[in-house]
């Protein structure tokens, strides 16, 4: 996905301004972190249950 993302970024920069591409990238990072948050919480909960 990293190679695909870097390949697509050149085309996106030609279509949009660099600021818009950075803003979209930040938005995707935020969405990805929000999707992974439940996994982190579940892992932490399982770790706490094992120690008690």
C-alpha positions as CSV (number, residue, x, y, z in Angstrom):
1,X,0.0,0.0,0.0
2,X,2.9,2.3,0.6
3,X,4.1,2.0,-3.0
4,X,0.6,2.5,-4.3
5,X,0.1,5.5,-2.1
6,X,3.3,7.1,-3.3
7,X,2.4,6.4,-6.9
8,X,-1.0,7.9,-6.6
9,X,0.3,11.0,-4.7
10,X,1.9,12.4,-7.8
11,X,-1.3,12.3,-9.7
12,X,-3.2,13.8,-6.8
13,X,-0.7,16.6,-6.5
14,X,-1.3,17.4,-10.2
15,X,-5.1,17.5,-9.7
16,X,-5.2,19.3,-6.4
17,X,-3.0,21.7,-4.4
18,X,-0.3,20.3,-2.1
19,X,-2.2,21.6,0.9
20,X,-5.3,19.7,-0.1
21,X,-3.3,16.5,-0.6
22,X,-1.7,17.0,2.9
23,X,-5.1,17.6,4.4
24,X,-6.6,14.5,2.8
25,X,-3.6,12.5,4.1
26,X,-4.1,13.7,7.6
27,X,-7.8,12.8,7.4
28,X,-7.0,9.3,6.2
29,X,-4.5,8.9,9.1
30,X,-7.2,10.1,11.6
31,X,-9.8,7.7,10.2
32,X,-7.3,4.8,10.3
33,X,-6.4,5.5,13.9
34,X,-10.1,5.7,14.8
35,X,-10.7,2.3,13.1
36,X,-7.8,0.7,15.1
37,X,-8.8,2.2,18.4
38,X,-11.3,-0.6,19.3
39,X,-8.6,-3.2,18.7
40,X,-6.2,-1.4,21.1
41,X,-8.9,-1.1,23.8
42,X,-9.8,-4.8,23.5
43,X,-6.2,-5.9,23.7
44,X,-5.7,-3.7,26.8
45,X,-8.9,-5.2,28.4
46,X,-7.7,-8.7,27.7
47,X,-4.3,-7.9,29.3
48,X,-6.0,-6.6,32.4
49,X,-8.2,-9.7,32.8
50,X,-5.2,-12.0,32.7
51,X,-3.3,-10.3,35.5
52,X,-6.3,-10.4,37.9
